[in-house]
Amino acid sequence: MFDVAIIGAGVMGCSTALFLARAGMKVVLLDRGAICREASGVNAGTLTMQMTRAALIPYALRAHEMWLRMPEWCNGGHVLATACPGLSVAFTEHEAAMLEERAHFRRQAGAPIELVTPARAQEIEPRLSGGVIAAGHCPIDGFTSAYLTGRAFRPALLNAGVELRENCAVRGIAAGFVLDTLAGEVQAKRIVLAGGVWLQDMAAWLGVTLPIKVLVNQLVVTERMAPVMRTVLGVASGLLSLKQYANGSVLIGGGWQGIGDRVRGGLAVKPESFLGNVRLAAHAVPALREARVLRAWLGLEAETADALPAIGPIPGIEDAWIIGSVHSGYTSGPYLGKLLAQAICGRAPELPLFPIDRLLAQEKAA
Amino acid sequence: MMHDIAVLGGGPAGMAAATEAARRGARVVLLEESAAPGGQVYRAPPTGFVVPADADSRVGDALRAALRQSGAEIRPGCRVWGVGGGPLVPQGMAAAPFRLDALAPDGQSFAVEARALVLCTGTHERIIAFPGWTLPGVLGLAAATILLKAHGVLPGRRVVVAGAGPLLYAVAAKLLKAGAEVAAVVDLAHSREWVRALPALAARPDLLARGVAWRAKLLARGIRVMAGAQVSAAAGGEVLERARVGDTWIDCDALCVGHGLVPATEATRAFRAAHRYAAAEGGWVPVLDADQRCSVPFLYAAGDGAGVRGAAAAPASGRLAALAALHDLGMLPDHAAARAAPARDLARAARAGGAMARMMALRPELVQAIPPETVVCRCEGVTRAEIDAACADGAGDMNQMKQFTRCGMGPCQGRLCGETAAELVAMHCGGRERAGFATGRLPLRPVAMDALLGDFDYADIPVPNAAPI
């Protein structure tokens, strides 16, 4: 009998598991695949405030700090987190207005974003396109190598005594939190659903209807190239994230949509999305034209009806919890897991959770 | 324009597939990466280059002539970087036409669409890492073949030829003919393995005779042929200077080494077709029926890319694939009669080809012998020790190992390191089936951004709607 069973070993599940185990709980962490192999391992690793929803800024700022200091709280595990300035740019008057409005909301939420002139933006990012007419600058930004996330968490989890069961799909949950898994039954006093885009199916095991929309985000990476940029670069709409890693490769993201779904996973890039995303990147940093595109892939991001997170107790089912559907969830992930662990341990979380009552009420009304 | 059938790859299988389909009235397009169709064995010499005719060039010329006369649209020099359509559509949608995205020789982007797609993508060479294998002067047997055949260039003056399979003797014979000194032929196979293969080779007396002639030529010239032996290390300062076999260091300025051929499954993996691991056929291969149909409707694979059976078997499998595609498209009523001859040809040729493929199958002892500090992934500089450590840290399959180490994330896209790395992962996780393979990704080849992007205006970029604030 475990104190808590966490289903889904992404960044949310791993962080929740780690902090619960350290608080003395006997934790089992299950995943149908390998640790952090879905969204948590294939996302753009962006630690940017300028793509984070305003309501999540306080969380993202704290998580930014956690990512940068990960070795200290994760037994030396790390994701090559790098701090750098962030720029969000506008090429048209319409985008400039959007930039200003969005910077305002995010600044109110605590992100130190200032609007700068194109000349100043080019001082910060010398290879920036001459077509930029306005920019938002945030000194707190950065990026990680998301593909290292599983490797970073794994030893710390095992050290903390978490029982990690990879490739152990859960097929359903019976009364008393008896989990029907591929490798037999697992029983726990509490459960945490941390299954990304599969939260909808997991909630259904408990008879809860929680619609989760699936975003099929596309990413593109180039071969290593000489340094062309030193910021995390985005556009006002949020439809671009661009950064160059220490090894020279440039990662192009921004949430352009590919083909896929929660049953088949990320299947294929759409040629028009692929081309559009890469063109937007080269429009922002023209030197990227010299690169060769090496690989494109897709990751599934979950979104609730109001695009705000689902984090908190599951109404009507004692000791059942949920965490996920966080926009740019990787950025805030480790901090949100820590908060949920506080709540599960019966303490008041440092910052409020995002209970799902609002989503279930909506569903009932509809 | 919508084609009935697109053929990807213009080796013997692709040429035969396109020819067969076009002759029977289908609208066919063939895309090929090289400057002319031919593939590796029947590679066409560059324009204006005259190469004396031999058995291979005569077969290649005949396949090319038939292709030209068939009416198929031939597009050589095209780098196909994208495959899509077919089953790769949003949930609930009917299968789409297949789509190939490519760059033309002049750098222009284009796409072709077809109702059926025949993949004849050939193989890439397996080179199991050993100390010194990344030194300049060490190259693949297939690379040496290209240098010799297409460019008339010697890889070195004094050459060690090492590895497995018939390519070993073909390269040695070609080197001698071209005037190089062959310092040694180092064959992984023991003589008894060749003897065991003889009955199967008897099905193709022409190929057998040629192999015997190659061996005889080496013997006549007093070339050292070491059977059941391997190059365990290469060494030199800036470049290769010597290769080690057993306790002996052999001076050389080129080492042509190949440990077999691996089917190129980038496209079938991208389509999420079913695959199976078949060591004797070169590795992971698409699951096919007797007519070369993949698990994905209207998708076919033929030639060595569908499982190594050799160039002689490739045209028959290409024809079978084309006939199946025509039949599935409703363009060939009497399929049973049409397929009989190529099916027979394939069975016969595959017997000899299969024996050679088994000789070229991966030899796990080579992987076991790799020292910890030896680089396995040369693009990313990942050593065996790092792969072992990632497996010890919980990477239980190829995709997770790739994430944990960056092995296979470089410009070769895993083509060079993949076999060694997979075997290492398999040693930890309990077999190649469990180790799996890296998920198929686009682009199929690295593609120059500049050519891809073309000229565009900012206003033309279809930027999606902004996310909520």
Interface residues (C-beta under 8 A of the other chain):
Chain A: A34 I35 R37 G41 M51 R53 A54 F91 T92 M98 E101 R102 F105 R106 G131 Y147 L148 G150 R151 R154 P155 E166 N167 V221 T222 E223 R224 V235 A236 S237 G238 L239 G255 W256 Q257 I259 D261 V263 R264 L267 A268 V269 K270 P271 E272 F274 L275 G276 V278 R279 L280 A282 H283 L288 R289 E290 A291 R292 V293 L294 R295 A296 W297 A307 H327
Chain B: G82 G84 L88 V89 P90 Q91 R99 D101 A111 A270 R272 A390 D393 G394 A395 G396 D397 N399 Q400 K402 Q403 F404 R406 M409 G410 P411 Q413 T439 R441 L442 P443 P446 V447 A448 M449 D450 L452 L453 F456 Y458 I461 P462 V463 P464 N465 A466 A467 P468 I469
